[in-house]
Structure formats: C-alpha cells, structure tokens
C-alpha cells in the first residue's frame, strides 16, 4: 500500500537553496531544487537518457537525487518519472488523483500527498498548492528552506485567490507565461485545443502572469523565472514586452527555454 504522506517539520537548517531547469515547455519539463541536505526533481518529462544528459549539464546525476515530486499526469511532466524512479530506486511524491490517473507500474517507493498537506523532506518544507488545470488532482508547490521561499507555478489556467495568497513574499518564483492570446487565436492549433489552452483550466497567458505579479508581494523577490513559454503561441520578445513593465524591481529575471531550461540560480 502506498504511504499517505502528511507530516510537517518546520526545522530548516541554515544553508543555501538553489534551483535550475532541465527544460521547460510542451516537449518536456523538469525543475531541479537543491538544498543543504538533498536534491529534488520536480517532474520529469524526458527519457532516462535525456534526463541523465540534462542533469550532467548541471553537474548532477540521478544518483544525487533525494526524490521526485510530480505536479500532474500530463506526459510533458510525467513521461520519465516512473522509469527514472525504477532505475535509480527513487521515492516519488504525488497526489492520489495523479497516481490513479495513469498506470505508472510499480514504483520503488510511492508517497501520496493527502489533501494538499505540507510535508518535510530532509529539512525542506514542501507546500502543495491546488491549482485550476485540466488534470485529475494537480498541484504546484512552494518550498521553504532556511527561511527562504521558492514558488513553482506553471500549468494553470487562472489565478485563484488561494493561489495568489500562497505565493506571497517569495524569494524566487518560477512562473508560467505560456501564450500570447492573439498568437494563440491566430495560430495553428485546432479550435478545441485553443479553447483548452486559453481556458480557465488551461495555461496562463503573458497578461495573466503580469497581473499575478502586480497583485502579489514581490519585495523579497530575488529571482523571477518565466517558464513554460509556448514555441508556437508565444515568443520571448512578446513575453518580455508584456512582463517587462511589472518586473523592473526584480533583481534578476530569467526566461527558461525548452532545450536548455536555465542554469543554477542561488536563493540567499
């Protein structure tokens, strides 16, 4: 039987927190978070070989990982989770809805996140956040370590009051700016897919991401990473033009890409 993981330990030793991406976009996503006592891979939408190569680019290997944390069951986030976990005997954390939505086969160690309850992993506090996305029980995450807060927020179609409250006063945020509404409307996707992407349960537009940043407390924000940028329905130029006016006070703004993701960013 999988373990229902609900414990909360607020102890967080003083040590650096940093994060990087193996790739960000519709062809695969994975975010690496490292702290003084471990390394966490959030999602794995790549094959084992590709994941190994992308980790090596960051100076890491799967053997350095403490666990895998899954946001939801869409293939660009979960494709490589089970194969990687089986090969390297890694525990996997996900919601019950995500687990039951796909046949992932046997996992070395499955830990189910019950009712979006916060939990602790080797000194890192992980707070699951319920988000509106067209998956069975999707979660995004705010992680805390040594008084520092890193927010991961992609794959949601709208910003709810709950989401807005959860991401206040972060030191770093990885935020989706998936599409430009005009490019989506005039682009190559079939009508049904355009409705899905641009709907309340789809993905955030540049304008929605900008509005979110205007409404949250960004005084502590050291890093903003703009992520999950569509290669067909958005461009770096348009995303920068939309987000630029609301990110002038942020110390460092990084735009993640599909092939390289982004390199290590330290949160101090």
N, C-alpha and C positions, 0 to 999 in steps of 0.2 A: 504493500500500500504506500502511495506517496505521502510524504510528511506535509502536514499543514504548518506553514512557517509563519509564526505570528509574534515572536519575541521581539522586544525592543530594548536596546542597550545604548544609552546616550554617551557612554565613555568614548572619547575620541582623542588619542594621543597627539601631541604636537609634532607634526611632520608635514612635508609638502604634499599637495594634491595636484595632479596634472592629468590632462586628457588629450586624446588625439583621435583621428578617424582613419579607418581603413578604406573608406569610400562612402559617398553619400549621394543617393539618387535612386531612380526607379530600377536600376540594374543591380542594386545591392547596397546594403547598409551595415555598418558595424562601427561602434564607438568604443574606444579603449579608455578606461579610467584606472589610474594607478595612484596608490597612496602608500603610506609607510609600511603597511602590513599586507599588501596584496595588490592584485590587478584584476579588474572586472571587464569582461567583454559584454557590451550591451548590444544584443542582436548579432546575427551572423548570416548575411545574405549571400555569401560566397562559398565556393567549393573549398574543400580542405586544402588543396594545393594553392589556390589563390589566397586563402586566408593566411597560410604559412608565409607566402611571399610578401604579403602586405604587412604582416606583423614584423617580419625581418627588416623591412624598410624603416620601421620604428625602433629597431634594435631589440625586438622581443621575439619569443616563440610561444606556441601554445602551452608549453611546459611552465611558462611563467604565470599562467592564468590561475586565479583562485576559483572562478566560477563564470558561468554565462547567465546573463539576465535578458529575458525576452520581453519585448513590448507587445507584440501581437503576432498573428499567424500568417500574415501575408508573405509571399515567398521571398520578396526582396529583403526581408528581415529575418526569416527563419530557415531558409534553404539549407544552410550549413550547420545549424545548431546541433542537431542530433548526430550527424556524422563526426563532427569535431568533438563533441562530448564523449562519444563512444571510443574514439581513437585515443583520446588523452585522459579519459576517466575523470571528466569534469562534472561537478554538480550543476544543475540547470534550475533556475528560478523562473516561474511564470504563473499567471493566474489560472485557476481551474478552467475558465472558459477557453483560454488559449490552448491548454493541454487537450481538452476534449474536441477542439475544432479540427485537429489534424491527427493522423496516425503517424506518430514520430517513432514508433517502435520502442524497444527497451532503451531506457536511459540509465547510466551508471548510478545516478542519484537525482531524483526529482524532488524539488521542494516547491510546493504550491503556496502562492501568496493569497492569503484568505482575506477577502473584504477590503482590499487595498490597505492592509495594515502595515505600518512601518516595521522594519526589522534591521538587524545589525549583522554585518559580515566583517569579521576581523577588524573591528573598530570603525568601519564605515557604516553610517546610518543611511538606509535606503528608504525613501518615502514614495510609494507608488501613488500616482495621480490618475483618477478616472478621466478619460477624455472622450469626446464625441467623434468616433471613427467607425467605419463600416466593417468592424471585426467583432468577434463574439464577446470578448471581455478585455479590451485594450487598456494598456497602462503606459503612461510616461512617468518619468522619475525625477525627483530632486534628491541628490545625495549630499551628505554632510560629513565633514571630517575636520577636526581641529578648529571648529568654529567657522569653517568655510562652507559655502553652499554653491553647488553646481546643479543647474537645471537642464534637463534634456527634454525638449518639447518639439516633437515632429508628429506627423501623421494624425492630424485632427482637422476637422472641417470648420470649427467655430471656437471662439474663446468664451467659455462659460465663466460665471462669477467664481465658481470653485477653482477653475484653472488659474484665473487671474490672482486669486488670493494665495494660491500655493507657490507662485513664482515671485513673490515679493522679496526684495532685498537679497537677491542672489549675487555672488561674486563673479559668476560666469554662467552664461546661458548658451546652449546650442538650440537655435530656433529655426523652425521651418519657414521658408518663404518659397513655396512650391511653384506658383504660377502667376503670370500676369493675366488678369481676366480678359483683356482684349485678345492677347495671343491665344489663349485657350479657346475663346469663342470662334476665332477665325482659323484655328489650326486644323491638323489632320485627323484628330480623334473623332470617332463616331459620336453622334449626338448623345447616346446613353452614357458613354464614358465622360463626355464633357460635363453632363449633369452630375455624375458621381464625383468627379474631381472638384468641381466648383460648388458642390452642395454642402449642407450643414454637417455631413458625416464624411466629408472627403479630405481635402488638404487646404492649408492656409495659403491665401494669396499674399503677394507683396504688401498690399494695402492692409490686410488683416494683421500681418506681422508688425507693420509700422504702428497701427493703432494699439496693439498689445503693448509695445514698448513705451508708448506715450502714457499708458494708464498704470504701469507698474513702477515701483520704486527702483530706480537704476543708480542710485547714489554710490552703491558699493560695486557696481559692475566694472570689473577689470577686463573681461573678455566677452564679446558677443560673436558667436559663430553663426552665420547664416547658412542653413543647410537644406538638403533635400530639394535643391533647385532643379526644376524640370529642364531637360535638354531640348524639349520640343515646345514647351509652353511658357518659357521664361528665358531671360538672358542676364548675364552679370551686369550689363550696362543698365538695363531696366530696373533690376533689383537694387542696384546701388543708387540710382536716381530716386527711387521711392523711399528707401530706408535712410539715405544719407542725412536728410534734414532732422531725423529723430535720433540719430546715433552720434551726433557731434561731441557729446560729453563722454562717450565711452572710450576708455583708454586704448583698446585695440579691437578692431572689427576685422574678422576673417571670413572669407567666403569659401565654403567647402565645395569640393568638386567630386564627380563620380569616380574618376580614375585614381586620384591621389588622396582624396579626403583632405586632411590637413595634418600638419606635424604637431608635435607636443606643444601644448600651451600650459604654463605653470600658473596655478592659483595660489596666491600667497597672502 
